[in-house]
């Protein structure tokens, strides 16, 4: 089986992608979406989101990264996909799943699940301009506010030329509320011939096993579960038998903190550490305690001194 690492806007970016793929267990990653409107984006925009493009589209631990695009302008999506391909992308992924209201209001992400003909045209246009050796894939949800068109949307992606699709087993309206409807993914796998990757509500090894059994998928994608338990991919694959000790997790937090020395403002840095601690609190009581320590801190120097000083001294 393959395990794909999902993006999470504002947290699981190239920095955390590097850390988690160094931990191991992942076969492929997908970048945060790059929004395409009505213009050809400059190269530096793609490099900013996916600096792995400087390294043959691989993380430092050698895991390939697909570049994800989001937009509804057929020609512009194709033009930008061609640009990304010329920069050496391992693959192009198209986002038809983002549930964010600001994205949907601008006719992007999950909003396009109401327009399967447009989904088909976007994928086909991208496939037509991207060299054949570069895979074009897509991510979708079960629908916008109903699963009525789930099979039609999946078929549209297949007929447009997608090599594979990831299905998040909820509608846009469902958001991230449990449960995930893995049984709906099985209907999709029976309806199309291309590979389907199951996604949604995979927090544990048991979840992964049940998801595979119910969905009929060989491969899975994890995001929030990977952030809550950085050893999850290894545990699912059976190459790790216990979760990491808290000191190991705190060192990962420190590595993430240090990776944000450039390119992110101070408040955002502290916010990301708090956000990761909140996810870790699903698995670790220590994370709940530590979140209370940093909860009121917004000054990055104060957070570093208060929370990481002991680890810094140990590394000297």
QUIHUQUI-V71301 format. One record per pair of residues at least 24 apart in sequence whose C-alpha atoms are under 6 Angstrom apart, sorted by the first residue. I is the first residue (numbers start at 0). J is the second residue. Records with the same first field share a line. If there is no record, write none. Layout:
I->J + J
This chain:
0->217 + 218
1->26 + 218
2->26 + 219 + 220
3->27 + 28 + 220
4->28 + 220 + 221 + 222
5->29 + 221 + 222
6->30 + 31
17->58
21->60
24->232 + 233
27->62 + 63
28->64
29->64 + 65
30->66 + 67
32->67 + 68 + 69
33->68 + 69
34->69
35->69 + 70
37->75
39->79
56->88 + 89
65->89 + 90 + 91
66->91 + 92
67->91 + 92 + 93
68->93
69->94
70->107
71->107
73->121
77->124 + 125
81->128 + 129
90->133 + 134
91->135
92->135 + 136 + 137
93->137
94->138
95->138 + 139
96->138 + 139 + 140
98->171
112->142 + 143
115->152
119->155 + 156 + 159
122->159
123->159 + 160
135->161 + 162
136->161 + 162 + 163 + 164
137->164
138->164 + 165 + 166
139->166
140->166 + 167 + 169 + 170
141->168 + 169 + 170
142->170
143->170 + 171
144->170 + 172
150->187
163->193 + 194 + 195
164->195
165->195 + 196
166->197 + 198
167->198 + 199
168->199
181->213 + 214
182->213 + 214
184->214
185->214 + 215
204->235
227->278 + 279
265->299
266->297
269->297 + 299
